Amino acid sequence: MPKATTSMPETKRWSSNWSRGVPGLLWRLARVGIRIRLFWVVREGTPSNIERLTTDPRFSFEFVGTDDIPELVRVRPGVDAAKCAERLRGGLRCYVVKDGGRIVSMMWCDLEKFDVETFHRRLGDREAYLFGAYTDPAYRGQNLAPFLRMKCYGALRAMGRDSFFSITEYFNTAARRYKEKLGAVDESLHLHVGIFGWSSRTLTLRRYTADV
């Protein structure tokens, strides 16, 4: 009798192939001037199990200023010193993890506006938009990314900010799972379509709460 074989159910196989193939298709469309982006706006900072974890006491957590721009440029390839200075002068805050004087993980915080290429809105007095998180590859695997966010939540709360938002790309399942572990919840789902650089529109496909 031939051995029974196990295989992925047809619907799951189709879903898996679809999720792998669509990003490639969107990339090819972008190369010819048609940009389609599907993304979630998520709310972060709700209680999660990460708050029970601990990290190496040699690491420190803080907001940094212009004196630390050389470190911001060093830690993340492609970062422009002038852009960092412009952001800091414009009121954005940069929260980091340091190992001694060395920045090993970083994230930007905008306290005025939710301002990305495909989504814009003013922030309330108690809100913050988090973006641009990055960890030095040499320090990955030490739970710095979740601690960066957790400590940043605390620092922002001390400033009177207690609602934290970020964007998660629809097809970035790793980022989605990571944020879910931190207690992030979906606020809304959006679709952006841009055609040849002269026409673009962002649609709200679904709202999960009434706050965004």
Backbone as CSV, one residue per row, in Angstrom:
resi,resn,N_x,N_y,N_z,CA_x,CA_y,CA_z,C_x,C_y,C_z
1,MET,0.857,-1.194,0.000,0.000,0.000,0.000,0.889,1.239,0.000
2,PRO,0.644,2.183,-0.890,1.488,3.377,-0.919,1.305,4.202,0.339
3,LYS,2.407,4.851,0.773,2.355,5.668,1.981,1.480,6.896,1.757
4,ALA,0.747,7.186,2.824,-0.055,8.408,2.759,0.870,9.603,2.855
5,THR,0.607,10.588,2.089,1.433,11.798,2.135,0.586,12.950,2.630
6,THR,1.238,13.833,3.351,0.547,15.020,3.843,0.918,16.193,2.969
7,SER,-0.027,17.004,2.696,0.244,18.175,1.867,-0.550,19.355,2.392
8,MET,-0.108,20.525,2.007,-0.792,21.731,2.413,-2.173,21.784,1.766
9,PRO,-3.234,22.090,2.544,-4.561,22.218,1.944,-4.524,23.205,0.788
10,GLU,-5.369,22.942,-0.212,-5.321,23.746,-1.435,-5.552,25.222,-1.164
11,THR,-6.508,25.543,-0.283,-6.786,26.957,-0.017,-5.604,27.616,0.666
12,LYS,-4.941,26.899,1.582,-3.794,27.478,2.277,-2.623,27.637,1.323
13,ARG,-2.439,26.635,0.422,-1.354,26.736,-0.553,-1.590,27.930,-1.468
14,TRP,-2.830,28.125,-1.900,-3.133,29.274,-2.772,-2.859,30.573,-2.046
15,SER,-3.266,30.662,-0.772,-3.053,31.887,0.000,-1.567,32.167,0.176
16,SER,-0.788,31.104,0.455,0.649,31.280,0.654,1.320,31.751,-0.628
17,ASN,0.962,31.120,-1.761,1.554,31.518,-3.039,1.157,32.943,-3.399
18,TRP,-0.093,33.291,-3.108,-0.579,34.634,-3.415,0.190,35.681,-2.621
19,SER,0.400,35.426,-1.303,1.074,36.409,-0.465,2.540,36.555,-0.839
20,ARG,3.126,35.485,-1.388,4.525,35.579,-1.826,4.629,36.244,-3.187
21,GLY,3.653,36.002,-4.052,3.755,36.500,-5.417,3.336,37.938,-5.606
22,VAL,2.370,38.414,-4.827,1.858,39.764,-5.022,2.910,40.839,-4.786
23,PRO,3.735,40.771,-3.722,4.761,41.817,-3.564,5.678,41.941,-4.774
24,GLY,6.037,40.816,-5.396,6.860,40.873,-6.599,6.143,41.552,-7.744
25,LEU,4.851,41.276,-7.877,4.057,41.921,-8.913,3.972,43.420,-8.677
26,LEU,3.753,43.822,-7.425,3.674,45.247,-7.104,4.995,45.950,-7.377
27,TRP,6.098,45.254,-7.109,7.427,45.822,-7.387,7.610,46.052,-8.884
28,ARG,7.161,45.095,-9.683,7.295,45.250,-11.133,6.409,46.385,-11.653
29,LEU,5.208,46.533,-11.077,4.341,47.632,-11.474,4.967,48.982,-11.105
30,ALA,5.603,49.040,-9.916,6.239,50.288,-9.483,7.345,50.702,-10.436
31,ARG,8.020,49.727,-11.019,9.116,50.046,-11.934,8.619,50.702,-13.218
32,VAL,7.368,50.477,-13.554,6.816,51.113,-14.767,5.912,52.298,-14.413
33,GLY,5.956,52.732,-13.143,5.258,53.949,-12.768,3.914,53.778,-12.100
34,ILE,3.516,52.540,-11.797,2.238,52.305,-11.125,2.525,51.776,-9.725
35,ARG,2.250,52.574,-8.722,2.557,52.190,-7.351,1.292,51.842,-6.592
36,ILE,1.275,50.647,-6.034,0.151,50.190,-5.225,0.701,49.761,-3.881
37,ARG,0.163,50.332,-2.834,0.647,50.031,-1.482,-0.536,49.744,-0.572
38,LEU,-0.473,48.623,0.111,-1.512,48.215,1.046,-0.886,48.182,2.434
39,PHE,-1.491,48.902,3.388,-0.845,48.998,4.698,-1.875,49.197,5.806
40,TRP,-1.468,48.805,7.011,-2.258,49.038,8.213,-1.714,50.235,8.978
41,VAL,-2.596,50.999,9.584,-2.237,51.891,10.674,-2.523,51.123,11.952
42,VAL,-1.521,50.996,12.817,-1.695,50.226,14.051,-1.445,51.112,15.268
43,ARG,-2.131,50.771,16.342,-1.925,51.448,17.624,-1.053,50.550,18.498
44,GLU,-0.011,51.121,19.046,0.923,50.377,19.885,0.789,50.804,21.347
45,GLY,1.473,50.043,22.210,1.584,50.444,23.607,0.604,49.806,24.549
46,THR,-0.267,48.901,24.061,-1.156,48.195,24.975,-0.351,47.159,25.752
47,PRO,-0.794,46.759,26.934,-0.026,45.815,27.755,0.286,44.523,27.006
48,SER,1.506,43.989,27.211,1.908,42.745,26.561,2.922,42.031,27.426
49,ASN,3.226,40.784,27.041,4.160,39.976,27.821,5.583,40.515,27.789
50,ILE,5.909,41.362,26.822,7.261,41.879,26.711,7.653,42.667,27.951
51,GLU,6.667,43.218,28.662,6.959,44.015,29.841,7.549,43.177,30.962
52,ARG,7.448,41.859,30.878,8.005,40.982,31.911,9.463,40.621,31.647
53,LEU,9.945,40.919,30.456,11.315,40.548,30.107,12.308,41.552,30.662
54,THR,13.565,41.141,30.715,14.633,42.032,31.167,15.719,42.075,30.104
55,THR,16.547,43.103,30.172,17.638,43.236,29.223,18.937,43.478,29.967
56,ASP,20.038,43.365,29.261,21.359,43.544,29.855,21.482,44.948,30.442
57,PRO,21.899,45.063,31.716,21.966,46.389,32.353,22.989,47.328,31.731
58,ARG,23.859,46.814,30.877,24.833,47.725,30.255,24.186,48.643,29.225
59,PHE,22.997,48.302,28.773,22.313,49.128,27.787,21.570,50.273,28.475
60,SER,21.620,51.446,27.854,20.858,52.599,28.331,19.906,53.062,27.238
61,PHE,18.863,53.782,27.645,17.794,54.195,26.736,17.547,55.689,26.916
62,GLU,17.491,56.427,25.794,17.332,57.875,25.925,16.986,58.522,24.588
63,PHE,16.460,59.744,24.663,16.341,60.589,23.486,17.707,61.237,23.235
64,VAL,18.051,61.410,21.970,19.329,62.028,21.637,19.107,63.294,20.818
65,GLY,20.162,64.112,20.735,20.080,65.368,20.004,21.129,65.460,18.920
66,THR,21.426,66.675,18.511,22.328,66.898,17.380,23.746,66.387,17.642
67,ASP,24.178,66.371,18.900,25.525,65.884,19.204,25.703,64.415,18.834
68,ASP,24.596,63.686,18.738,24.661,62.253,18.448,24.438,61.925,16.975
69,ILE,24.332,62.928,16.138,24.100,62.674,14.709,25.191,61.788,14.095
70,PRO,26.483,61.996,14.403,27.495,61.087,13.832,27.236,59.620,14.165
71,GLU,26.714,59.351,15.365,26.400,57.976,15.752,25.185,57.464,14.975
72,LEU,24.193,58.318,14.754,23.019,57.910,13.983,23.416,57.550,12.555
73,VAL,24.346,58.308,11.996,24.826,58.034,10.643,25.626,56.743,10.609
74,ARG,26.423,56.520,11.653,27.265,55.317,11.685,26.438,54.045,11.802
75,VAL,25.393,54.072,12.658,24.706,52.830,12.975,23.828,52.336,11.837
76,ARG,23.319,53.261,11.021,22.380,52.830,9.977,22.878,53.244,8.597
77,PRO,23.206,52.294,7.750,23.702,52.620,6.407,22.695,53.466,5.625
78,GLY,23.215,54.472,4.937,22.361,55.289,4.102,21.733,56.481,4.785
79,VAL,21.918,56.609,6.103,21.344,57.744,6.818,22.151,58.997,6.511
80,ASP,21.436,60.085,6.261,22.070,61.347,5.895,22.111,62.278,7.103
81,ALA,23.285,62.825,7.417,23.446,63.689,8.578,22.566,64.931,8.472
82,ALA,22.488,65.496,7.278,21.676,66.699,7.093,20.200,66.402,7.338
83,LYS,19.732,65.222,6.927,18.340,64.839,7.144,18.057,64.665,8.628
84,CYS,18.997,64.055,9.343,18.834,63.904,10.797,18.740,65.264,11.467
85,ALA,19.629,66.182,11.079,19.617,67.526,11.662,18.307,68.238,11.364
86,GLU,17.805,68.085,10.141,16.538,68.703,9.754,15.392,68.164,10.596
87,ARG,15.378,66.858,10.815,14.313,66.258,11.623,14.360,66.780,13.060
88,LEU,15.553,66.827,13.638,15.682,67.269,15.021,15.322,68.744,15.159
89,ARG,15.723,69.561,14.206,15.353,70.978,14.238,13.850,71.155,14.074
90,GLY,13.219,70.240,13.332,11.789,70.312,13.096,10.934,69.782,14.235
91,GLY,11.560,69.325,15.306,10.809,68.878,16.474,10.651,67.377,16.612
92,LEU,11.160,66.605,15.647,11.094,65.158,15.796,12.073,64.722,16.882
93,ARG,11.742,63.629,17.532,12.607,63.087,18.580,13.158,61.740,18.130
94,CYS,14.386,61.456,18.512,15.000,60.173,18.183,15.339,59.449,19.475
95,TYR,14.734,58.277,19.646,14.957,57.480,20.861,15.895,56.333,20.521
96,VAL,16.876,56.090,21.401,17.914,55.116,21.066,18.229,54.192,22.238
97,VAL,18.897,53.096,21.886,19.557,52.224,22.857,21.047,52.437,22.685
98,LYS,21.757,52.616,23.802,23.206,52.795,23.751,23.908,51.684,24.516
99,ASP,25.030,51.254,23.960,25.953,50.363,24.649,27.190,51.215,24.935
100,GLY,27.243,51.775,26.136,28.242,52.791,26.418,27.866,54.052,25.649
101,GLY,28.794,54.563,24.843,28.489,55.720,24.018,28.070,55.359,22.614
102,ARG,27.921,54.091,22.333,27.625,53.594,20.993,26.132,53.360,20.816
103,ILE,25.509,54.018,19.843,24.099,53.758,19.541,23.988,52.428,18.802
104,VAL,23.112,51.549,19.316,22.972,50.223,18.709,21.549,49.950,18.217
105,SER,20.613,50.811,18.582,19.242,50.666,18.105,18.594,52.045,18.190
106,MET,17.686,52.357,17.243,17.133,53.700,17.176,15.723,53.692,16.601
107,MET,14.978,54.761,16.884,13.639,54.925,16.318,13.256,56.401,16.380
108,TRP,12.573,56.870,15.335,12.119,58.250,15.298,10.695,58.374,15.811
109,CYS,10.399,59.542,16.422,9.066,59.834,16.944,8.637,61.210,16.449
110,ASP,7.493,61.281,15.805,6.926,62.560,15.372,5.756,62.874,16.300
111,LEU,5.789,64.043,16.930,4.758,64.419,17.885,3.734,65.386,17.295
112,GLU,3.921,65.744,16.033,3.032,66.725,15.423,2.129,66.148,14.343
113,LYS,2.675,65.234,13.549,1.884,64.757,12.413,2.234,63.314,12.062
114,PHE,1.233,62.655,11.517,1.391,61.324,10.931,1.676,61.607,9.469
115,ASP,2.962,61.625,9.102,3.346,62.168,7.801,4.218,61.178,7.046
116,VAL,3.581,60.358,6.224,4.307,59.459,5.335,3.815,59.726,3.920
117,GLU,4.487,59.160,2.963,4.184,59.474,1.570,2.729,59.229,1.199
118,THR,2.138,58.218,1.810,0.793,57.819,1.392,-0.282,58.042,2.452
119,PHE,0.071,58.677,3.574,-0.899,58.851,4.652,-0.494,60.060,5.484
120,HIS,-1.431,60.999,5.660,-1.121,62.227,6.381,-2.282,62.596,7.296
121,ARG,-1.962,62.990,8.527,-2.949,63.618,9.399,-2.226,64.244,10.589
122,ARG,-2.814,65.280,11.147,-2.260,65.903,12.330,-2.469,64.993,13.540
123,LEU,-1.544,65.063,14.474,-1.646,64.274,15.692,-2.249,65.106,16.812
124,GLY,-2.947,64.433,17.713,-3.473,65.103,18.891,-2.381,65.328,19.927
125,ASP,-2.729,66.058,20.989,-1.750,66.408,22.019,-1.211,65.198,22.769
126,ARG,-1.907,64.086,22.718,-1.484,62.897,23.465,-1.001,61.772,22.537
127,GLU,-0.765,62.093,21.267,-0.413,61.070,20.286,1.027,61.208,19.802
128,ALA,1.569,60.104,19.271,2.904,60.097,18.668,2.926,59.075,17.540
129,TYR,3.654,59.403,16.493,3.850,58.499,15.355,5.276,57.960,15.411
130,LEU,5.431,56.642,15.421,6.732,55.988,15.536,7.136,55.420,14.181
131,PHE,8.394,55.646,13.786,8.845,55.145,12.488,10.363,55.055,12.468
132,GLY,10.876,54.413,11.435,12.315,54.369,11.202,13.104,53.570,12.218
133,ALA,12.499,52.539,12.831,13.237,51.738,13.815,14.320,50.904,13.121
134,TYR,15.455,50.792,13.787,16.577,50.029,13.214,17.493,49.577,14.347
135,THR,18.015,48.342,14.215,18.964,47.801,15.185,20.231,47.364,14.468
136,ASP,21.381,47.719,15.023,22.674,47.303,14.488,22.675,45.777,14.337
137,PRO,22.979,45.242,13.141,22.975,43.786,12.942,23.832,43.029,13.950
138,ALA,24.902,43.642,14.430,25.775,42.977,15.397,25.098,42.774,16.745
139,TYR,23.984,43.482,16.976,23.299,43.406,18.272,21.933,42.733,18.172
140,ARG,21.605,42.220,17.005,20.315,41.574,16.865,20.302,40.242,17.622
141,GLY,19.118,39.822,18.042,18.999,38.611,18.830,19.109,38.868,20.319
142,GLN,19.199,40.122,20.735,19.305,40.464,22.157,18.068,41.197,22.669
143,ASN,16.971,41.091,21.939,15.692,41.695,22.324,15.741,43.219,22.403
144,LEU,16.673,43.842,21.679,16.772,45.293,21.754,15.593,45.988,21.068
145,ALA,15.116,45.436,19.955,14.017,46.084,19.228,12.763,46.218,20.090
146,PRO,12.287,45.154,20.750,11.109,45.331,21.597,11.373,46.223,22.806
147,PHE,12.586,46.140,23.388,12.893,46.998,24.520,12.982,48.456,24.101
148,LEU,13.496,48.710,22.915,13.523,50.070,22.391,12.120,50.661,22.398
149,ARG,11.160,49.907,21.871,9.787,50.403,21.803,9.183,50.532,23.198
150,MET,9.373,49.529,24.045,8.773,49.560,25.376,9.284,50.751,26.175
151,LYS,10.605,50.981,26.131,11.182,52.101,26.861,10.740,53.435,26.250
152,CYS,10.614,53.454,24.928,10.155,54.667,24.261,8.719,54.997,24.666
153,TYR,7.862,53.972,24.767,6.498,54.205,25.240,6.535,54.924,26.591
154,GLY,7.384,54.428,27.502,7.470,55.020,28.832,7.950,56.460,28.796
155,ALA,8.963,56.721,27.952,9.490,58.085,27.842,8.436,59.034,27.273
156,LEU,7.668,58.560,26.293,6.623,59.396,25.712,5.478,59.620,26.697
157,ARG,5.145,58.603,27.472,4.096,58.775,28.485,4.498,59.839,29.499
158,ALA,5.794,59.883,29.833,6.283,60.890,30.773,6.145,62.299,30.202
159,MET,6.021,62.392,28.877,5.832,63.675,28.202,4.348,63.971,27.958
160,GLY,3.476,63.086,28.443,2.038,63.287,28.264,1.463,62.642,27.023
161,ARG,2.262,61.804,26.351,1.787,61.112,25.141,1.480,59.657,25.504
162,ASP,0.273,59.216,25.235,-0.078,57.841,25.602,-0.781,57.074,24.479
163,SER,-0.817,57.641,23.269,-1.361,56.932,22.108,-0.278,56.900,21.036
164,PHE,0.164,55.691,20.677,1.301,55.533,19.769,0.852,54.817,18.498
165,PHE,1.205,55.386,17.360,0.791,54.824,16.082,2.001,54.525,15.204
166,SER,1.843,53.551,14.331,2.865,53.253,13.326,2.174,52.618,12.130
167,ILE,2.956,52.379,11.087,2.447,51.740,9.872,3.075,50.366,9.727
168,THR,2.286,49.395,9.319,2.789,48.058,8.996,2.360,47.718,7.576
169,GLU,3.333,47.395,6.744,3.015,47.003,5.372,2.214,45.699,5.385
170,TYR,1.223,45.615,4.536,0.301,44.476,4.536,1.018,43.151,4.337
171,PHE,2.021,43.121,3.477,2.696,41.863,3.154,3.931,41.607,4.017
172,ASN,4.215,42.475,4.976,5.352,42.269,5.866,4.879,41.486,7.092
173,THR,4.755,40.177,6.920,4.204,39.348,8.004,5.109,39.322,9.224
174,ALA,6.426,39.417,9.024,7.350,39.407,10.162,7.122,40.630,11.044
175,ALA,6.983,41.801,10.432,6.734,43.021,11.205,5.385,42.951,11.895
176,ARG,4.408,42.392,11.221,3.066,42.298,11.801,3.073,41.404,13.040
177,ARG,3.735,40.243,12.940,3.800,39.338,14.099,4.574,39.973,15.247
178,TYR,5.656,40.660,14.908,6.482,41.320,15.926,5.663,42.352,16.694
179,LYS,4.919,43.174,15.985,4.129,44.199,16.657,2.978,43.601,17.452
180,GLU,2.413,42.504,16.953,1.350,41.840,17.696,1.856,41.343,19.049
181,LYS,3.111,40.855,19.078,3.698,40.412,20.342,3.854,41.567,21.323
182,LEU,3.985,42.774,20.783,4.103,43.959,21.625,2.745,44.530,22.015
183,GLY,1.682,43.866,21.571,0.344,44.317,21.928,-0.283,45.273,20.946
184,ALA,0.311,45.453,19.766,-0.253,46.374,18.777,-1.582,45.856,18.255
185,VAL,-2.490,46.783,17.961,-3.811,46.424,17.421,-4.070,47.249,16.159
186,ASP,-4.796,46.666,15.225,-5.102,47.350,13.980,-6.093,48.489,14.224
187,GLU,-5.796,49.641,13.626,-6.720,50.768,13.651,-7.479,50.879,12.336
188,SER,-6.738,50.745,11.218,-7.387,50.886,9.918,-6.517,50.274,8.838
189,LEU,-7.147,49.913,7.726,-6.459,49.319,6.580,-6.620,50.272,5.394
190,HIS,-5.504,50.542,4.692,-5.515,51.547,3.627,-4.883,50.998,2.348
191,LEU,-5.345,51.545,1.238,-4.791,51.220,-0.075,-4.384,52.524,-0.753
192,HIS,-3.121,52.602,-1.164,-2.634,53.759,-1.898,-2.344,53.345,-3.336
193,VAL,-2.798,54.163,-4.281,-2.536,53.929,-5.699,-1.949,55.206,-6.290
194,GLY,-0.774,55.085,-6.907,-0.146,56.213,-7.579,0.172,55.834,-9.017
195,ILE,-0.103,56.751,-9.941,0.071,56.453,-11.367,1.027,57.469,-11.990
196,PHE,2.195,56.980,-12.388,3.183,57.762,-13.134,3.588,59.063,-12.456
197,GLY,3.454,59.123,-11.128,3.928,60.277,-10.385,3.057,61.514,-10.460
198,TRP,1.971,61.489,-11.214,1.146,62.688,-11.335,-0.251,62.532,-10.731
199,SER,-0.630,61.346,-10.382,-1.935,61.141,-9.769,-1.820,60.068,-8.693
200,SER,-2.344,60.353,-7.520,-2.296,59.360,-6.444,-3.492,59.550,-5.519
201,ARG,-3.862,58.461,-4.875,-4.985,58.516,-3.945,-4.824,57.405,-2.913
202,THR,-5.165,57.726,-1.656,-5.147,56.740,-0.587,-6.578,56.518,-0.103
203,LEU,-7.001,55.278,-0.144,-8.358,54.908,0.260,-8.329,54.185,1.594
204,THR,-9.319,54.424,2.414,-9.494,53.665,3.651,-10.405,52.487,3.352
205,LEU,-9.856,51.276,3.451,-10.634,50.082,3.138,-11.453,49.593,4.327
206,ARG,-10.886,49.803,5.525,-11.602,49.319,6.707,-11.112,50.055,7.945
207,ARG,-12.023,50.381,8.820,-11.679,50.948,10.116,-12.023,49.928,11.195
208,TYR,-11.072,49.674,12.066,-11.288,48.720,13.152,-11.717,49.426,14.424
209,THR,-11.390,50.740,14.538,-11.854,51.555,15.658,-12.294,52.889,15.076
210,ALA,-12.817,53.738,15.914,-13.293,55.036,15.451,-12.276,56.147,15.675
211,ASP,-11.050,55.797,16.079,-10.098,56.821,16.514,-9.222,57.363,15.394
212,VAL,-9.094,56.665,14.253,-8.184,57.115,13.213,-8.963,57.566,11.996
